[in-house]
Amino acid sequence: MKSVGPNATLVEDDVEAVIRSLKARLVGEITVSGPDLAQSLTDLGLIDEYRLYFHPIVLGRGKPFFADPRPPLRLVSTDPVGEDTVRLTYVPA
């Protein structure tokens, strides 16, 4: 990837430094999607909250959200989202 659109940042080098800088400067949430990036940020201790959405769909296979051993987490809320989806919110324990 060579470029990104507006309201996006292309990070090519030190992901840890970039995310720490964003967290220090910005007010509000930084949302991350995808198990690979989430795992990288988990390993660096940069995830404050996990929001997992469960919707009853059967898939043959897929990539697990936690590729490495799951970090110790504490459930802080469960919220229905629509008729068939539940959001589970966890924080690092």
C-alpha positions in Angstrom: 0.0 0.0 0.0 1.4 3.3 -1.0 -1.3 5.8 0.1 -4.6 6.0 2.0 -7.6 8.3 1.8 -8.7 11.2 4.0 -9.0 10.5 7.8 -6.6 7.6 7.5 -2.9 7.2 8.4 -0.6 4.8 6.7 1.9 3.4 9.2 5.0 1.9 7.6 7.5 1.8 10.4 7.2 2.0 14.2 3.5 1.0 14.9 4.0 1.3 18.6 5.3 4.9 18.5 2.5 6.0 16.2 -0.3 4.4 18.3 1.2 5.8 21.5 1.4 9.2 20.0 -2.2 9.0 18.7 -3.4 7.9 22.2 -1.6 10.8 23.8 -2.9 13.5 21.4 -6.4 12.4 20.6 -9.6 12.5 22.6 -12.0 9.7 22.0 -11.6 6.2 20.6 -9.2 4.6 18.2 -10.8 1.6 16.5 -8.8 -1.3 15.2 -10.1 -4.1 13.1 -8.6 -7.4 12.2 -6.9 -10.1 14.2 -3.3 -9.5 13.0 -3.2 -5.8 13.9 -5.2 -6.4 17.1 -2.7 -9.1 18.1 0.3 -6.8 17.4 -1.3 -4.0 19.6 -2.2 -6.5 22.3 1.4 -7.7 22.4 2.5 -4.1 22.9 -0.1 -3.4 25.7 -1.9 -0.8 23.6 -5.4 -2.2 23.7 -7.6 -0.6 26.4 -10.9 -2.4 25.5 -12.0 -5.3 23.3 -15.5 -5.3 21.7 -16.4 -8.6 20.3 -19.6 -9.0 18.3 -21.3 -12.4 18.2 -23.9 -13.1 15.5 -25.2 -16.7 15.0 -23.8 -17.5 11.6 -22.1 -20.8 10.7 -18.9 -20.4 8.8 -16.7 -23.3 7.8 -13.4 -21.8 8.9 -11.9 -18.5 9.7 -9.0 -16.8 11.4 -9.3 -16.7 15.2 -9.5 -13.3 16.7 -6.8 -14.2 19.2 -4.1 -15.9 17.2 -1.8 -16.3 20.2 -2.9 -17.3 23.6 -5.8 -15.1 24.7 -4.6 -12.3 27.0 -6.2 -12.2 30.5 -9.5 -10.3 30.1 -12.3 -9.2 32.3 -15.9 -8.9 31.0 -17.3 -5.5 31.7 -20.6 -5.4 29.7 -22.9 -7.4 27.4 -25.2 -5.4 25.1 -27.7 -6.6 22.6 -27.1 -5.1 19.1 -30.2 -5.5 17.0 -32.2 -8.8 17.2 -29.5 -11.4 16.7 -26.2 -9.9 17.8 -24.5 -9.4 21.2 -21.6 -7.2 21.9 -19.2 -8.4 24.7 -16.9 -5.7 26.0 -13.7 -6.8 27.8 -10.8 -4.9 29.4 -7.4 -6.3 30.1 -7.4 -8.0 33.5 
